[in-house]
């Protein structure tokens, strides 16, 4: 049986944030995202697209979602396989291609999860479970580009 869950987000922007030189017809890209019951998230475009470089941008948030979802899926499959994960970190990157007319898309994401476990006999299984985690990851399953994993594992 398939279960459906609805997620909601509200975006708020106002023309009061219009840049001083209105002759150029550029607007600030800064806005707020509100999810009920959670702190407001200040968002802008990436610096390359005339956004505020101090704020999160949609590209940051997409990659962050992939990293977070993969980690949670990975911890789940490790728990199912009796692997005690002591630490998990990732320095992921994603490649965005922009076409001359302004459209664009992510063409791949690369995750570099570094895992520390307690049992040296489980290193190979711990590395293999990144594939299972990717199969379960809601966000990776929603992407139309490859999500690649270059994991490492050590015992502490």
CNS distance restraints for C-alpha pairs under 8 A (distance, minus, plus):
assign (resid   8 and name CA) (resid  35 and name CA) 6.56 0.50 0.50
assign (resid   8 and name CA) (resid  36 and name CA) 7.93 0.50 0.50
assign (resid   9 and name CA) (resid  33 and name CA) 6.62 0.50 0.50
assign (resid   9 and name CA) (resid  34 and name CA) 5.78 0.50 0.50
assign (resid   9 and name CA) (resid  35 and name CA) 4.86 0.50 0.50
assign (resid   9 and name CA) (resid  36 and name CA) 7.55 0.50 0.50
assign (resid  10 and name CA) (resid  33 and name CA) 5.56 0.50 0.50
assign (resid  10 and name CA) (resid  34 and name CA) 5.08 0.50 0.50
assign (resid  10 and name CA) (resid  35 and name CA) 6.39 0.50 0.50
assign (resid  11 and name CA) (resid  31 and name CA) 7.07 0.50 0.50
assign (resid  11 and name CA) (resid  32 and name CA) 5.71 0.50 0.50
assign (resid  11 and name CA) (resid  33 and name CA) 4.59 0.50 0.50
assign (resid  11 and name CA) (resid  34 and name CA) 6.45 0.50 0.50
assign (resid  12 and name CA) (resid  31 and name CA) 5.81 0.50 0.50
assign (resid  12 and name CA) (resid  32 and name CA) 5.25 0.50 0.50
assign (resid  12 and name CA) (resid  33 and name CA) 6.48 0.50 0.50
assign (resid  13 and name CA) (resid  17 and name CA) 7.85 0.50 0.50
assign (resid  13 and name CA) (resid  30 and name CA) 7.37 0.50 0.50
assign (resid  13 and name CA) (resid  31 and name CA) 4.91 0.50 0.50
assign (resid  13 and name CA) (resid  32 and name CA) 6.72 0.50 0.50
assign (resid  14 and name CA) (resid  18 and name CA) 7.96 0.50 0.50
assign (resid  14 and name CA) (resid  31 and name CA) 7.98 0.50 0.50
assign (resid  15 and name CA) (resid  27 and name CA) 7.67 0.50 0.50
assign (resid  17 and name CA) (resid  27 and name CA) 7.16 0.50 0.50
assign (resid  17 and name CA) (resid  28 and name CA) 6.15 0.50 0.50
assign (resid  17 and name CA) (resid  30 and name CA) 7.99 0.50 0.50
assign (resid  18 and name CA) (resid  22 and name CA) 7.24 0.50 0.50
assign (resid  18 and name CA) (resid  26 and name CA) 7.28 0.50 0.50
assign (resid  18 and name CA) (resid  27 and name CA) 4.80 0.50 0.50
assign (resid  18 and name CA) (resid  28 and name CA) 5.75 0.50 0.50
assign (resid  19 and name CA) (resid  26 and name CA) 6.59 0.50 0.50
assign (resid  19 and name CA) (resid  27 and name CA) 5.63 0.50 0.50
assign (resid  19 and name CA) (resid  28 and name CA) 6.10 0.50 0.50
assign (resid  21 and name CA) (resid  25 and name CA) 7.67 0.50 0.50
assign (resid  21 and name CA) (resid  26 and name CA) 7.93 0.50 0.50
assign (resid  22 and name CA) (resid  26 and name CA) 6.76 0.50 0.50
assign (resid  28 and name CA) (resid  50 and name CA) 7.88 0.50 0.50
assign (resid  28 and name CA) (resid  51 and name CA) 7.00 0.50 0.50
assign (resid  29 and name CA) (resid  44 and name CA) 5.01 0.50 0.50
assign (resid  29 and name CA) (resid  45 and name CA) 5.59 0.50 0.50
assign (resid  29 and name CA) (resid  50 and name CA) 7.46 0.50 0.50
assign (resid  29 and name CA) (resid  51 and name CA) 5.57 0.50 0.50
assign (resid  29 and name CA) (resid  52 and name CA) 7.50 0.50 0.50
assign (resid  30 and name CA) (resid  42 and name CA) 7.20 0.50 0.50
assign (resid  30 and name CA) (resid  43 and name CA) 5.63 0.50 0.50
assign (resid  30 and name CA) (resid  44 and name CA) 4.11 0.50 0.50
assign (resid  30 and name CA) (resid  45 and name CA) 7.01 0.50 0.50
assign (resid  30 and name CA) (resid  51 and name CA) 6.92 0.50 0.50
assign (resid  30 and name CA) (resid  52 and name CA) 6.84 0.50 0.50
assign (resid  31 and name CA) (resid  42 and name CA) 6.04 0.50 0.50
assign (resid  31 and name CA) (resid  43 and name CA) 5.41 0.50 0.50
assign (resid  31 and name CA) (resid  44 and name CA) 6.12 0.50 0.50
assign (resid  32 and name CA) (resid  40 and name CA) 6.49 0.50 0.50
assign (resid  32 and name CA) (resid  41 and name CA) 5.60 0.50 0.50
assign (resid  32 and name CA) (resid  42 and name CA) 4.65 0.50 0.50
assign (resid  32 and name CA) (resid  43 and name CA) 5.76 0.50 0.50
assign (resid  33 and name CA) (resid  40 and name CA) 5.91 0.50 0.50
assign (resid  33 and name CA) (resid  41 and name CA) 5.10 0.50 0.50
assign (resid  33 and name CA) (resid  42 and name CA) 6.48 0.50 0.50
assign (resid  33 and name CA) (resid  43 and name CA) 7.06 0.50 0.50
assign (resid  34 and name CA) (resid  38 and name CA) 7.14 0.50 0.50
assign (resid  34 and name CA) (resid  39 and name CA) 7.07 0.50 0.50
assign (resid  34 and name CA) (resid  40 and name CA) 4.93 0.50 0.50
assign (resid  34 and name CA) (resid  41 and name CA) 6.39 0.50 0.50
assign (resid  35 and name CA) (resid  39 and name CA) 7.51 0.50 0.50
assign (resid  35 and name CA) (resid  40 and name CA) 7.20 0.50 0.50
assign (resid  42 and name CA) (resid  55 and name CA) 6.31 0.50 0.50
assign (resid  42 and name CA) (resid  56 and name CA) 6.90 0.50 0.50
assign (resid  43 and name CA) (resid  55 and name CA) 5.38 0.50 0.50
assign (resid  43 and name CA) (resid  56 and name CA) 4.96 0.50 0.50
assign (resid  43 and name CA) (resid  57 and name CA) 5.40 0.50 0.50
assign (resid  43 and name CA) (resid  58 and name CA) 7.53 0.50 0.50
assign (resid  44 and name CA) (resid  51 and name CA) 5.32 0.50 0.50
assign (resid  44 and name CA) (resid  52 and name CA) 5.68 0.50 0.50
assign (resid  44 and name CA) (resid  53 and name CA) 7.78 0.50 0.50
assign (resid  44 and name CA) (resid  55 and name CA) 5.82 0.50 0.50
assign (resid  44 and name CA) (resid  56 and name CA) 6.20 0.50 0.50
assign (resid  44 and name CA) (resid  57 and name CA) 5.06 0.50 0.50
assign (resid  44 and name CA) (resid  58 and name CA) 7.65 0.50 0.50
assign (resid  45 and name CA) (resid  49 and name CA) 5.92 0.50 0.50
assign (resid  45 and name CA) (resid  50 and name CA) 6.57 0.50 0.50
assign (resid  45 and name CA) (resid  51 and name CA) 4.10 0.50 0.50
assign (resid  45 and name CA) (resid  52 and name CA) 6.53 0.50 0.50
assign (resid  45 and name CA) (resid  53 and name CA) 7.88 0.50 0.50
assign (resid  45 and name CA) (resid  56 and name CA) 7.77 0.50 0.50
assign (resid  45 and name CA) (resid  57 and name CA) 5.04 0.50 0.50
assign (resid  45 and name CA) (resid  58 and name CA) 6.95 0.50 0.50
assign (resid  46 and name CA) (resid  50 and name CA) 6.73 0.50 0.50
assign (resid  46 and name CA) (resid  51 and name CA) 5.01 0.50 0.50
assign (resid  46 and name CA) (resid  52 and name CA) 6.78 0.50 0.50
assign (resid  46 and name CA) (resid  53 and name CA) 6.20 0.50 0.50
assign (resid  46 and name CA) (resid  56 and name CA) 7.73 0.50 0.50
assign (resid  46 and name CA) (resid  57 and name CA) 5.43 0.50 0.50
assign (resid  46 and name CA) (resid  58 and name CA) 7.79 0.50 0.50
assign (resid  46 and name CA) (resid  59 and name CA) 7.45 0.50 0.50
assign (resid  47 and name CA) (resid  51 and name CA) 4.65 0.50 0.50
assign (resid  47 and name CA) (resid  52 and name CA) 5.90 0.50 0.50
assign (resid  47 and name CA) (resid  53 and name CA) 4.94 0.50 0.50
assign (resid  56 and name CA) (resid  60 and name CA) 6.09 0.50 0.50
assign (resid  56 and name CA) (resid  61 and name CA) 6.91 0.50 0.50
assign (resid  57 and name CA) (resid  61 and name CA) 6.31 0.50 0.50
assign (resid  58 and name CA) (resid  62 and name CA) 6.07 0.50 0.50
assign (resid  59 and name CA) (resid  63 and name CA) 6.33 0.50 0.50
assign (resid  60 and name CA) (resid  64 and name CA) 5.99 0.50 0.50
assign (resid  61 and name CA) (resid  65 and name CA) 5.97 0.50 0.50
assign (resid  62 and name CA) (resid  66 and name CA) 6.41 0.50 0.50
assign (resid  63 and name CA) (resid  67 and name CA) 6.26 0.50 0.50
assign (resid  63 and name CA) (resid  92 and name CA) 7.49 0.50 0.50
assign (resid  63 and name CA) (resid  93 and name CA) 7.24 0.50 0.50
assign (resid  63 and name CA) (resid  94 and name CA) 6.76 0.50 0.50
assign (resid  63 and name CA) (resid 109 and name CA) 7.55 0.50 0.50
assign (resid  64 and name CA) (resid  68 and name CA) 6.02 0.50 0.50
assign (resid  65 and name CA) (resid  69 and name CA) 5.90 0.50 0.50
assign (resid  65 and name CA) (resid 139 and name CA) 6.77 0.50 0.50
assign (resid  66 and name CA) (resid  70 and name CA) 5.96 0.50 0.50
assign (resid  66 and name CA) (resid 139 and name CA) 5.73 0.50 0.50
assign (resid  66 and name CA) (resid 140 and name CA) 6.25 0.50 0.50
assign (resid  67 and name CA) (resid  71 and name CA) 6.17 0.50 0.50
assign (resid  67 and name CA) (resid  90 and name CA) 7.23 0.50 0.50
assign (resid  67 and name CA) (resid  92 and name CA) 6.97 0.50 0.50
assign (resid  67 and name CA) (resid 111 and name CA) 6.99 0.50 0.50
assign (resid  68 and name CA) (resid  72 and name CA) 6.31 0.50 0.50
assign (resid  69 and name CA) (resid  73 and name CA) 6.09 0.50 0.50
assign (resid  69 and name CA) (resid 137 and name CA) 5.83 0.50 0.50
assign (resid  69 and name CA) (resid 138 and name CA) 6.93 0.50 0.50
assign (resid  69 and name CA) (resid 139 and name CA) 6.43 0.50 0.50
assign (resid  69 and name CA) (resid 140 and name CA) 7.98 0.50 0.50
assign (resid  70 and name CA) (resid  74 and name CA) 5.89 0.50 0.50
assign (resid  70 and name CA) (resid 133 and name CA) 6.17 0.50 0.50
assign (resid  70 and name CA) (resid 134 and name CA) 6.27 0.50 0.50
assign (resid  70 and name CA) (resid 137 and name CA) 5.66 0.50 0.50
assign (resid  70 and name CA) (resid 140 and name CA) 7.75 0.50 0.50
assign (resid  71 and name CA) (resid  75 and name CA) 6.11 0.50 0.50
assign (resid  71 and name CA) (resid  88 and name CA) 7.69 0.50 0.50
assign (resid  71 and name CA) (resid 133 and name CA) 7.95 0.50 0.50
assign (resid  72 and name CA) (resid  76 and name CA) 6.19 0.50 0.50
assign (resid  73 and name CA) (resid  77 and name CA) 6.34 0.50 0.50
assign (resid  73 and name CA) (resid 133 and name CA) 4.86 0.50 0.50
assign (resid  73 and name CA) (resid 134 and name CA) 7.38 0.50 0.50
assign (resid  73 and name CA) (resid 136 and name CA) 6.32 0.50 0.50
assign (resid  73 and name CA) (resid 137 and name CA) 5.80 0.50 0.50
assign (resid  74 and name CA) (resid  78 and name CA) 6.09 0.50 0.50
assign (resid  74 and name CA) (resid 129 and name CA) 6.81 0.50 0.50
assign (resid  74 and name CA) (resid 130 and name CA) 6.18 0.50 0.50
assign (resid  74 and name CA) (resid 132 and name CA) 7.68 0.50 0.50
assign (resid  74 and name CA) (resid 133 and name CA) 4.74 0.50 0.50
assign (resid  74 and name CA) (resid 134 and name CA) 7.88 0.50 0.50
assign (resid  75 and name CA) (resid  79 and name CA) 6.15 0.50 0.50
assign (resid  75 and name CA) (resid  85 and name CA) 7.36 0.50 0.50
assign (resid  76 and name CA) (resid  80 and name CA) 6.32 0.50 0.50
assign (resid  76 and name CA) (resid 133 and name CA) 7.93 0.50 0.50
assign (resid  77 and name CA) (resid  81 and name CA) 6.24 0.50 0.50
assign (resid  77 and name CA) (resid 129 and name CA) 6.74 0.50 0.50
assign (resid  77 and name CA) (resid 132 and name CA) 7.26 0.50 0.50
assign (resid  77 and name CA) (resid 133 and name CA) 6.49 0.50 0.50
assign (resid  78 and name CA) (resid  82 and name CA) 6.12 0.50 0.50
assign (resid  78 and name CA) (resid  83 and name CA) 4.95 0.50 0.50
assign (resid  78 and name CA) (resid  84 and name CA) 7.14 0.50 0.50
assign (resid  78 and name CA) (resid  85 and name CA) 7.38 0.50 0.50
assign (resid  78 and name CA) (resid 126 and name CA) 7.06 0.50 0.50
assign (resid  78 and name CA) (resid 129 and name CA) 7.13 0.50 0.50
assign (resid  79 and name CA) (resid  83 and name CA) 5.83 0.50 0.50
assign (resid  79 and name CA) (resid  84 and name CA) 7.11 0.50 0.50
assign (resid  83 and name CA) (resid 117 and name CA) 7.15 0.50 0.50
assign (resid  83 and name CA) (resid 118 and name CA) 7.84 0.50 0.50
assign (resid  83 and name CA) (resid 119 and name CA) 7.64 0.50 0.50
assign (resid  83 and name CA) (resid 122 and name CA) 7.02 0.50 0.50
assign (resid  83 and name CA) (resid 126 and name CA) 7.22 0.50 0.50
assign (resid  84 and name CA) (resid 117 and name CA) 5.67 0.50 0.50
assign (resid  84 and name CA) (resid 118 and name CA) 5.94 0.50 0.50
assign (resid  84 and name CA) (resid 119 and name CA) 7.56 0.50 0.50
assign (resid  85 and name CA) (resid 115 and name CA) 6.98 0.50 0.50
assign (resid  85 and name CA) (resid 116 and name CA) 5.99 0.50 0.50
assign (resid  85 and name CA) (resid 117 and name CA) 4.55 0.50 0.50
assign (resid  85 and name CA) (resid 118 and name CA) 6.87 0.50 0.50
assign (resid  86 and name CA) (resid 115 and name CA) 7.58 0.50 0.50
assign (resid  86 and name CA) (resid 116 and name CA) 5.41 0.50 0.50
assign (resid  86 and name CA) (resid 117 and name CA) 5.29 0.50 0.50
assign (resid  86 and name CA) (resid 118 and name CA) 6.88 0.50 0.50
assign (resid  87 and name CA) (resid 114 and name CA) 7.95 0.50 0.50
assign (resid  87 and name CA) (resid 115 and name CA) 5.71 0.50 0.50
assign (resid  87 and name CA) (resid 116 and name CA) 4.97 0.50 0.50
assign (resid  87 and name CA) (resid 117 and name CA) 7.13 0.50 0.50
assign (resid  88 and name CA) (resid 113 and name CA) 6.81 0.50 0.50
assign (resid  88 and name CA) (resid 114 and name CA) 5.67 0.50 0.50
assign (resid  88 and name CA) (resid 115 and name CA) 4.64 0.50 0.50
assign (resid  88 and name CA) (resid 116 and name CA) 6.49 0.50 0.50
assign (resid  89 and name CA) (resid 113 and name CA) 5.63 0.50 0.50
assign (resid  89 and name CA) (resid 114 and name CA) 5.21 0.50 0.50
assign (resid  89 and name CA) (resid 115 and name CA) 6.69 0.50 0.50
assign (resid  90 and name CA) (resid 111 and name CA) 6.60 0.50 0.50
assign (resid  90 and name CA) (resid 112 and name CA) 5.21 0.50 0.50
assign (resid  90 and name CA) (resid 113 and name CA) 4.31 0.50 0.50
assign (resid  90 and name CA) (resid 114 and name CA) 6.01 0.50 0.50
assign (resid  91 and name CA) (resid 111 and name CA) 6.68 0.50 0.50
assign (resid  91 and name CA) (resid 112 and name CA) 5.61 0.50 0.50
assign (resid  91 and name CA) (resid 113 and name CA) 7.05 0.50 0.50
assign (resid  92 and name CA) (resid 109 and name CA) 7.35 0.50 0.50
assign (resid  92 and name CA) (resid 110 and name CA) 5.61 0.50 0.50
assign (resid  92 and name CA) (resid 111 and name CA) 4.39 0.50 0.50
assign (resid  92 and name CA) (resid 112 and name CA) 5.67 0.50 0.50
assign (resid  92 and name CA) (resid 113 and name CA) 7.91 0.50 0.50
assign (resid  93 and name CA) (resid 109 and name CA) 5.82 0.50 0.50
assign (resid  93 and name CA) (resid 110 and name CA) 5.37 0.50 0.50
assign (resid  93 and name CA) (resid 111 and name CA) 6.64 0.50 0.50
assign (resid  94 and name CA) (resid 106 and name CA) 6.93 0.50 0.50
assign (resid  94 and name CA) (resid 107 and name CA) 7.74 0.50 0.50
assign (resid  94 and name CA) (resid 108 and name CA) 5.75 0.50 0.50
assign (resid  94 and name CA) (resid 109 and name CA) 4.03 0.50 0.50
assign (resid  94 and name CA) (resid 110 and name CA) 6.04 0.50 0.50
assign (resid  95 and name CA) (resid 106 and name CA) 5.58 0.50 0.50
assign (resid  95 and name CA) (resid 107 and name CA) 5.80 0.50 0.50
assign (resid  95 and name CA) (resid 108 and name CA) 5.57 0.50 0.50
assign (resid  95 and name CA) (resid 109 and name CA) 6.32 0.50 0.50
assign (resid  96 and name CA) (resid 104 and name CA) 6.91 0.50 0.50
assign (resid  96 and name CA) (resid 105 and name CA) 5.55 0.50 0.50
assign (resid  96 and name CA) (resid 106 and name CA) 4.18 0.50 0.50
assign (resid  96 and name CA) (resid 107 and name CA) 6.05 0.50 0.50
assign (resid  96 and name CA) (resid 108 and name CA) 7.69 0.50 0.50
assign (resid  97 and name CA) (resid 104 and name CA) 5.41 0.50 0.50
assign (resid  97 and name CA) (resid 105 and name CA) 5.59 0.50 0.50
assign (resid  97 and name CA) (resid 106 and name CA) 6.15 0.50 0.50
assign (resid  97 and name CA) (resid 107 and name CA) 6.76 0.50 0.50
assign (resid  98 and name CA) (resid 102 and name CA) 6.18 0.50 0.50
assign (resid  98 and name CA) (resid 103 and name CA) 5.81 0.50 0.50
assign (resid  98 and name CA) (resid 104 and name CA) 4.09 0.50 0.50
assign (resid  98 and name CA) (resid 105 and name CA) 6.68 0.50 0.50
assign (resid  99 and name CA) (resid 103 and name CA) 5.38 0.50 0.50
assign (resid  99 and name CA) (resid 104 and name CA) 5.59 0.50 0.50
assign (resid 106 and name CA) (resid 145 and name CA) 6.65 0.50 0.50
assign (resid 107 and name CA) (resid 145 and name CA) 5.34 0.50 0.50
assign (resid 107 and name CA) (resid 146 and name CA) 7.11 0.50 0.50
assign (resid 108 and name CA) (resid 145 and name CA) 5.25 0.50 0.50
assign (resid 108 and name CA) (resid 146 and name CA) 4.98 0.50 0.50
assign (resid 108 and name CA) (resid 147 and name CA) 5.93 0.50 0.50
assign (resid 108 and name CA) (resid 148 and name CA) 7.49 0.50 0.50
assign (resid 109 and name CA) (resid 145 and name CA) 7.55 0.50 0.50
assign (resid 109 and name CA) (resid 146 and name CA) 6.41 0.50 0.50
assign (resid 109 and name CA) (resid 147 and name CA) 4.79 0.50 0.50
assign (resid 109 and name CA) (resid 148 and name CA) 6.12 0.50 0.50
assign (resid 110 and name CA) (resid 147 and name CA) 5.90 0.50 0.50
assign (resid 110 and name CA) (resid 148 and name CA) 4.77 0.50 0.50
assign (resid 110 and name CA) (resid 149 and name CA) 5.83 0.50 0.50
assign (resid 110 and name CA) (resid 150 and name CA) 7.35 0.50 0.50
assign (resid 111 and name CA) (resid 147 and name CA) 7.31 0.50 0.50
assign (resid 111 and name CA) (resid 148 and name CA) 6.08 0.50 0.50
assign (resid 111 and name CA) (resid 149 and name CA) 4.83 0.50 0.50
assign (resid 111 and name CA) (resid 150 and name CA) 6.19 0.50 0.50
assign (resid 111 and name CA) (resid 151 and name CA) 7.55 0.50 0.50
assign (resid 112 and name CA) (resid 149 and name CA) 5.98 0.50 0.50
assign (resid 112 and name CA) (resid 150 and name CA) 4.89 0.50 0.50
assign (resid 112 and name CA) (resid 151 and name CA) 5.26 0.50 0.50
assign (resid 112 and name CA) (resid 152 and name CA) 7.55 0.50 0.50
assign (resid 113 and name CA) (resid 149 and name CA) 7.36 0.50 0.50
assign (resid 113 and name CA) (resid 150 and name CA) 6.78 0.50 0.50
assign (resid 113 and name CA) (resid 151 and name CA) 4.78 0.50 0.50
assign (resid 113 and name CA) (resid 152 and name CA) 6.40 0.50 0.50
assign (resid 114 and name CA) (resid 151 and name CA) 5.86 0.50 0.50
assign (resid 114 and name CA) (resid 152 and name CA) 4.91 0.50 0.50
assign (resid 114 and name CA) (resid 153 and name CA) 5.86 0.50 0.50
assign (resid 115 and name CA) (resid 151 and name CA) 7.65 0.50 0.50
assign (resid 115 and name CA) (resid 152 and name CA) 6.20 0.50 0.50
assign (resid 115 and name CA) (resid 153 and name CA) 4.71 0.50 0.50
assign (resid 115 and name CA) (resid 154 and name CA) 6.47 0.50 0.50
assign (resid 116 and name CA) (resid 153 and name CA) 5.67 0.50 0.50
assign (resid 116 and name CA) (resid 154 and name CA) 4.98 0.50 0.50
assign (resid 116 and name CA) (resid 155 and name CA) 5.47 0.50 0.50
assign (resid 116 and name CA) (resid 156 and name CA) 6.31 0.50 0.50
assign (resid 117 and name CA) (resid 123 and name CA) 7.75 0.50 0.50
assign (resid 117 and name CA) (resid 153 and name CA) 7.25 0.50 0.50
assign (resid 117 and name CA) (resid 154 and name CA) 6.34 0.50 0.50
assign (resid 117 and name CA) (resid 155 and name CA) 4.98 0.50 0.50
assign (resid 117 and name CA) (resid 156 and name CA) 6.32 0.50 0.50
assign (resid 118 and name CA) (resid 155 and name CA) 5.43 0.50 0.50
assign (resid 118 and name CA) (resid 156 and name CA) 5.77 0.50 0.50
assign (resid 119 and name CA) (resid 123 and name CA) 7.40 0.50 0.50
assign (resid 119 and name CA) (resid 155 and name CA) 6.34 0.50 0.50
assign (resid 120 and name CA) (resid 154 and name CA) 7.71 0.50 0.50
assign (resid 120 and name CA) (resid 155 and name CA) 5.77 0.50 0.50
assign (resid 122 and name CA) (resid 126 and name CA) 5.91 0.50 0.50
assign (resid 123 and name CA) (resid 127 and name CA) 6.27 0.50 0.50
assign (resid 123 and name CA) (resid 153 and name CA) 6.24 0.50 0.50
assign (resid 123 and name CA) (resid 154 and name CA) 7.08 0.50 0.50
assign (resid 123 and name CA) (resid 155 and name CA) 7.81 0.50 0.50
assign (resid 124 and name CA) (resid 128 and name CA) 6.21 0.50 0.50
assign (resid 125 and name CA) (resid 129 and name CA) 6.10 0.50 0.50
assign (resid 126 and name CA) (resid 130 and name CA) 7.36 0.50 0.50
assign (resid 126 and name CA) (resid 153 and name CA) 7.20 0.50 0.50
assign (resid 127 and name CA) (resid 151 and name CA) 6.39 0.50 0.50
assign (resid 127 and name CA) (resid 152 and name CA) 6.83 0.50 0.50
assign (resid 127 and name CA) (resid 153 and name CA) 6.67 0.50 0.50
assign (resid 128 and name CA) (resid 132 and name CA) 7.44 0.50 0.50
assign (resid 129 and name CA) (resid 133 and name CA) 6.09 0.50 0.50
assign (resid 130 and name CA) (resid 134 and name CA) 6.09 0.50 0.50
assign (resid 130 and name CA) (resid 149 and name CA) 7.18 0.50 0.50
assign (resid 130 and name CA) (resid 151 and name CA) 7.52 0.50 0.50
assign (resid 131 and name CA) (resid 135 and name CA) 6.40 0.50 0.50
assign (resid 132 and name CA) (resid 136 and name CA) 6.43 0.50 0.50
assign (resid 133 and name CA) (resid 137 and name CA) 5.98 0.50 0.50
assign (resid 134 and name CA) (resid 140 and name CA) 6.54 0.50 0.50
assign (resid 134 and name CA) (resid 141 and name CA) 7.85 0.50 0.50
assign (resid 134 and name CA) (resid 147 and name CA) 7.96 0.50 0.50
assign (resid 135 and name CA) (resid 140 and name CA) 7.76 0.50 0.50
assign (resid 135 and name CA) (resid 141 and name CA) 7.10 0.50 0.50
assign (resid 136 and name CA) (resid 141 and name CA) 7.54 0.50 0.50
assign (resid 137 and name CA) (resid 141 and name CA) 6.10 0.50 0.50
assign (resid 138 and name CA) (resid 142 and name CA) 6.38 0.50 0.50
assign (resid 139 and name CA) (resid 143 and name CA) 6.60 0.50 0.50
assign (resid 140 and name CA) (resid 147 and name CA) 6.58 0.50 0.50
